[in-house]
Amino acid sequence: MKKTFLFLAAALILSALYVPVSAEVTIEAKASLLMEAETGKILHEHNAHEKLAPASVTKVMTMLLIYEALEQERIKWDDVVTTSAHAASMGGSQIFLEQDEQQTVRDLVKSIVIASANDAAVAMAEFVSGSEEAFVSQMNAKAAALGMENTNFANACGLDADGHLTTAHDIALMSRELILKYPDVFDYTVVRLDKIIHRTARGEEEFGLTNTNKLIRSYSGATGLKTGSTSQAMYCISATAEKEGMQLIAVVLAAPDPTARFGGAMKMFDYGYANYALVSKEETGTPMGEIRIYKGTIEKSPAVIKEQVNMLAPKGKHVELDGEVVLNGFLDAPVAEGTVVGEVIYTWEGAEVGRSELVIPQEIGKASVWMIMERLFERWLFDTENA
């Protein structure tokens, strides 16, 4: 009975946080989804698991693998990439790279993000993995790791191809991974106009880049992310925005025209920001207790919150989070900064809504023999005076 009650209570709380809003938000597209990025909560979905062609929204995964390679220092921003005949042959949106033309990773990345360049995407895929085929294999492996159960990539750029399919839900998952793990991508996604320099046998030629995402000009708070369109996919977008400390991801697939694509994303953003907000208690770095340090340069250290926990809640609903602190006993010096010493578990109306590790905020060295002897003498003296 007790387990049944707890299950029903948890279900009621989750149902209060998850509100299917198909009735409130009607999107003119085959599929759509709205997700809050930090919590991963879905605020709207329509045919979110239907497999559809994603067009250049594919490049969200391409960028995720590129940024991962940069983080792991397998490639660097100033590396020079030589364009292959295969990369130069890409149709659709492109920057018209020529075979053997050389560009830096930085210029190719901004060409992908800003101008949705297919040739730049394939050139980078080959540079990261040796071939586009090997890169696509890594794309699919990453998709599986992220739980993108209805996705199969056939190329790195999003041109229509047999079996190249994903869903609104899966696109939201990879978009969330990209923006949370590599927020530097916003340095490019918000750029309206830029340029690169073609360096060929004919000399240097300037080529302009225009952002394909009109939301960054027309929607306050828009931050990105990726548009796409082909004859098969129609008009698609994975759009991101941030207001009031909350990031939303709006996915639209197979809209009939650009107006429906951008308008659908804006409708979802408006709904999300009008009806939901993030609720938190203690901020990152807030002390939640003390840990004894055995033979350390200090004898006690605060245990502080590693990451602030936020909960998504309907606006206008009073939410009071309860926090239970669980601390380890003590630590032996030396202690590294960031050592985990416990956790705080947050609940609302009896159900857990999040937790954060508690850590040591600074490095603590080992006390010298003289420091330990001095402490022992001070304690003996204090005990003697109060005997």
C-alpha angles and dihedrals in degrees: 000000000000092000090048091052093049091048092051092047091051091047092052092051093048091048089054090054097042113060118174101220103187088122093051098041121039114188121194096225140087093254139009140169138182120204134179103229104215098048097027090228115159114227099177136010136173120178085338094162098046112119110240139160109268101197111197093348078087086079091074086076091041090055092045091058092044093052090046090054090049092050091050089047092236085129133016133216093245096047113123118235122203114214116236125215088250094054092045090053095064116121130203120052109005146144091233099247114189126220111276091011111143126221133165122252088245094057093044092050094051089046089055096045100039104030100023090233112191094194091052091049093053092044089054092045090055092046094051099043108016095250138025089245092057091046092051089052088055090048090056092045090052091047090054091048090053093051095252092154098171100046133105122169121204099177142013099243108045103248111154111275137158110277095007096134141137140157138245089250094052092047089054090052095054092041090053091050092051099048096041097044098035109026089162086083086080088069086076104026092066095049111110100189133014139142145221131203120239110215111195139140087281091060131248122337127180117229122193124225119208121190111244092206107089091184091081087065100037108034122063109231097020112146105172153245137171137317129196141180137174134153091262099038095040112198120343140168142176101203128187132196138171129208133153090006093301125116120206130192117206119189123193121180129187099002113171096236142359092266092058091045097053094034091053092053091049092049090054093046091050091050093048097048093043095052110028140051138174116253122200140167119198121022127232109285096026111144112240100177143322135274124206114236114210113219092350131143084251123034098215134029131191116247106223135192111266097201129010112246116226127190125201112233137169112265114256093027114116109233121184113185120210118211127205115197118211115187133183119237107250143319133233115231136276097062125182121227110263096027108160112239103167143316143255117228118205123207136180121200089346098309125105114246101172148332139211133201119246114224143183106259098209142029113266120202129209116269119244121242090253091052091052092047090050091053091049091050092049091051092048090049092048092048091048093050091050097043 
